[in-house]
Amino acid sequence: MSSATTAVRLRAHAATIALLLLLTGVTVVFLVPIFWMVSTSLKSNQHVFDLPIQWFPRRPLWSNYPTAYATVHFTRYLVNSAIVTGSVTILNVVLSALAGYGLAKYRFLGRHVLLLLILATLMLPLEVVMVPLYLTVQHLGWLNSYQGMVVPVSANALGVLMMRQYFLSLPDDLIAAAHIDGAGHLGTFLRIGVPLAWPALLTVAILIFQSTWDDFVWPFLVISSPSKATVPLAVQSFQSAETSNFPMLMAVSSIASVPLTVLFFVFQRQIISGVATTGMRH
């Protein structure tokens, strides 16, 4: 083995080790606040700011969790969040799939302009459209209702883009063969497009679920009754009432993060696969 080959391999190993160290450092930076949240939720209030920090409490107070759950009445808020998040996710997936399929597989005048207009909405933060959206919801009589939280966010430009990119990777011959066999446009979409697009559909669903579950601003504007409040509103309300009770506040925050944590660990492979395959063609 020549010295040049050895030097190349050593540089490759060094680069790999440096990358692993960098990724490890980034992982630690992201995990430390989460670990501190869980650790704090198991302490008593007088030991929260003890120095040095007790990352592993000597006597974990597991009772903080059922106490926090009962205090906040979490079941009601979890049900509200499940209704809103599930409805928004389903509508977004259906509309994104239909729009993405049409933009990818059909040629019509203004197709690229329409795509650019859809993508332009990604540059508009909620603060820009918040007032007209609120006035529209108020005019329709949807304030303090589920439809007021669901309908205004039932379409997402990022979902449309991801589905379009995925459908571009499907061979046009499949679509042509379905048409030759007598399938209509909707039949081709349901029988050919949807079954082959499950990775992208699942990725869009997970991303929409995550953003909707964590959304605070829009439900805060629309909802005034606690009976319709979602989990983020419950956490904020508890925080305002219990500003000095850090263990209970961290327990509430930990409970609120459980659904998304479980979702990620269950579907992490599908998320990575879907994100990787949605950029195959432009």
C-alpha positions in Angstrom: 0.0 0.0 0.0 1.5 3.3 -1.0 2.0 6.2 1.4 -0.4 8.4 -0.7 -3.2 5.8 -0.3 -2.5 5.6 3.4 -2.6 9.4 3.7 -5.9 9.6 1.9 -7.5 6.9 4.2 -6.2 8.7 7.3 -7.7 12.0 6.1 -11.0 10.2 5.4 -11.1 8.7 8.9 -10.2 12.0 10.4 -13.0 13.7 8.5 -15.4 11.0 9.7 -14.4 11.3 13.3 -14.7 15.1 13.1 -18.2 14.9 11.6 -19.3 12.4 14.3 -17.9 14.7 17.0 -19.8 17.6 15.5 -23.0 15.7 15.3 -22.6 14.5 18.8 -22.1 18.0 20.0 -25.2 19.3 18.2 -27.2 16.4 19.6 -26.1 17.2 23.2 -27.0 20.9 22.7 -30.6 19.9 21.6 -31.0 17.2 24.3 -29.8 19.0 27.3 -32.8 21.4 27.6 -35.2 18.4 27.2 -33.3 16.4 29.8 -33.4 19.4 32.2 -37.1 19.7 31.7 -37.7 16.0 32.6 -35.3 16.2 35.5 -36.9 19.3 36.9 -40.3 17.8 36.7 -39.2 15.1 39.1 -37.9 17.5 41.8 -39.5 19.5 44.6 -39.8 23.2 44.1 -37.1 24.1 46.7 -34.5 21.9 44.9 -35.0 23.2 41.3 -32.1 25.6 41.4 -29.7 23.7 43.7 -26.0 23.9 42.7 -24.4 21.8 41.4 -27.4 20.8 39.3 -28.9 17.5 40.2 -29.5 15.9 36.8 -30.8 12.8 38.5 -32.9 13.7 41.5 -32.1 11.6 44.6 -35.8 11.2 45.3 -37.8 11.5 42.1 -41.3 12.9 42.7 -43.3 10.9 40.2 -46.4 12.2 41.8 -45.8 15.5 40.1 -47.2 14.0 36.8 -50.6 12.8 38.0 -51.0 16.0 40.1 -50.2 18.2 37.1 -52.5 16.2 34.8 -55.4 16.5 37.2 -54.7 20.1 37.9 -54.8 21.1 34.2 -57.6 18.7 33.3 -55.5 17.6 30.4 -57.9 15.0 29.0 -60.2 17.8 27.7 -57.3 19.7 26.0 -55.8 16.5 24.6 -59.2 15.6 23.0 -59.4 19.2 21.5 -55.9 19.0 20.1 -56.6 15.6 18.7 -59.7 16.8 16.9 -58.1 19.9 15.5 -54.8 18.3 14.6 -56.4 15.3 13.0 -58.8 17.4 10.9 -56.0 19.8 9.8 -53.7 16.9 8.9 -56.3 15.0 6.9 -57.4 18.1 4.9 -53.8 19.1 4.2 -52.8 15.7 3.0 -55.8 15.4 0.7 -55.4 18.9 -0.7 -51.6 18.7 -1.0 -51.8 15.3 -2.8 -54.5 16.6 -5.3 -52.6 19.8 -6.0 -49.2 18.2 -6.2 -50.5 15.5 -8.6 -52.1 18.1 -10.9 -49.1 20.3 -11.0 -46.8 17.4 -11.7 -48.7 15.3 -14.2 -50.9 17.7 -16.2 -49.9 20.4 -18.6 -52.1 23.5 -18.6 -51.6 27.2 -19.2 -50.2 29.0 -16.2 -49.1 25.9 -14.4 -45.7 27.3 -13.5 -47.2 30.7 -12.5 -49.6 28.9 -10.2 -46.8 27.0 -8.6 -44.9 30.2 -8.0 -47.9 31.8 -6.5 -48.4 28.8 -4.2 -44.7 28.9 -3.2 -44.8 32.6 -2.6 -47.2 32.0 0.3 -44.2 30.3 2.1 -42.7 33.8 2.5 -45.8 35.2 4.2 -45.7 34.7 8.0 -48.9 34.3 9.9 -48.6 37.9 11.2 -49.1 39.2 7.7 -52.4 37.4 7.0 -53.5 37.2 10.6 -55.9 40.2 10.6 -57.7 39.3 7.3 -58.0 35.7 8.4 -59.4 36.7 11.8 -61.9 39.1 10.2 -63.0 36.4 7.7 -63.5 33.9 10.5 -65.4 36.5 12.5 -67.6 37.3 9.6 -68.4 33.6 9.1 -69.3 33.2 12.8 -66.5 30.7 13.4 -64.9 32.3 16.4 -64.5 30.0 19.4 -65.2 26.9 17.2 -63.3 23.9 15.8 -63.9 25.0 12.2 -62.4 28.4 13.0 -59.1 26.7 14.0 -59.2 24.1 11.2 -60.4 25.6 7.9 -57.9 28.6 7.7 -54.9 26.3 8.0 -56.3 23.4 5.9 -53.9 24.0 3.0 -50.1 24.2 3.1 -47.7 25.3 0.3 -44.9 23.1 1.6 -47.1 20.0 1.4 -48.0 20.9 -2.1 -44.4 21.3 -3.1 -43.4 18.0 -1.5 -46.1 16.1 -3.2 -45.4 17.7 -6.5 -41.7 16.7 -6.3 -42.7 13.1 -5.4 -45.2 12.8 -8.2 -42.6 14.1 -10.7 -40.5 11.0 -9.9 -43.3 8.7 -11.0 -43.0 7.5 -14.7 -45.5 9.1 -17.0 -45.9 5.7 -18.7 -47.8 4.5 -15.6 -50.3 7.3 -16.0 -50.6 6.8 -19.8 -51.2 3.0 -19.3 -53.9 3.7 -16.8 -55.6 6.1 -19.2 -55.4 3.4 -22.0 -57.1 0.9 -19.7 -60.0 3.3 -19.3 -59.2 4.9 -15.9 -60.3 8.5 -15.5 -58.2 11.3 -13.9 -59.5 10.7 -10.4 -59.2 6.9 -10.8 -55.6 7.2 -12.0 -54.8 9.4 -9.0 -56.4 7.0 -6.5 -55.2 3.7 -8.0 -51.8 4.7 -9.3 -50.7 7.9 -7.6 -51.8 7.5 -4.0 -50.5 3.9 -3.5 -47.1 4.8 -4.8 -46.9 8.1 -2.9 -47.3 6.7 0.6 -43.8 7.8 1.8 -44.4 11.4 0.8 -48.0 11.3 2.1 -46.9 10.1 5.5 -44.1 12.7 5.6 -46.5 15.5 4.9 -48.9 14.2 7.4 -46.3 14.0 10.2 -44.9 17.5 9.4 -48.4 19.0 9.4 -49.4 17.1 12.6 -46.3 18.4 14.4 -46.8 22.1 13.4 -50.5 22.0 14.2 -50.1 20.3 17.5 -47.5 22.9 18.6 -49.5 25.9 17.1 -50.3 28.5 19.7 -50.9 31.8 18.0 -53.9 31.0 15.8 -55.9 29.0 18.4 -55.1 31.8 20.9 -56.7 34.3 18.6 -59.8 32.3 17.7 -60.6 30.5 21.0 -61.9 32.2 24.1 -63.6 29.3 25.9 -61.5 26.8 27.8 -63.8 24.0 26.6 -62.3 24.4 23.1 -58.7 25.2 24.1 -55.8 23.0 22.8 -52.8 21.7 24.6 -50.5 24.7 24.0 -53.2 27.1 25.3 -53.5 24.9 28.4 -49.7 25.0 29.0 -49.7 28.8 28.6 -52.7 29.1 31.0 -51.0 26.9 33.6 -47.8 28.9 33.2 -49.6 32.2 33.9 -51.2 30.7 37.0 -48.2 28.9 38.4 -45.2 31.1 37.5 -43.2 29.9 40.5 -44.0 26.2 40.5 -41.3 25.0 38.1 -41.6 21.2 38.7 -45.3 21.2 37.9 -44.8 23.5 34.9 -42.1 21.1 33.6 -44.4 18.1 34.2 -47.1 19.8 32.2 -44.7 20.6 29.4 -43.4 17.0 29.4 -46.9 15.6 29.1 -47.6 18.0 26.2 -44.5 16.8 24.3 -45.3 13.0 24.6 -47.5 12.6 21.5 -44.9 14.2 19.2 -42.1 12.3 20.8 -43.9 9.0 20.3 -44.8 10.0 16.7 -41.2 10.7 15.8 -39.8 7.5 17.3 -42.5 5.4 15.6 -42.2 7.0 12.1 -38.6 8.3 12.0 -37.6 6.0 9.2 -40.6 7.0 7.1 -39.8 10.7 7.7 -36.2 10.3 6.5 -37.3 8.3 3.5 -40.1 10.7 2.6 -37.9 13.8 2.8 -35.2 12.1 0.8 -37.5 11.0 -2.0 -39.4 14.2 -2.4 -36.4 15.9 -4.0 -35.6 13.4 -6.7 -36.6 15.5 -9.6 -37.2 19.2 -10.2 
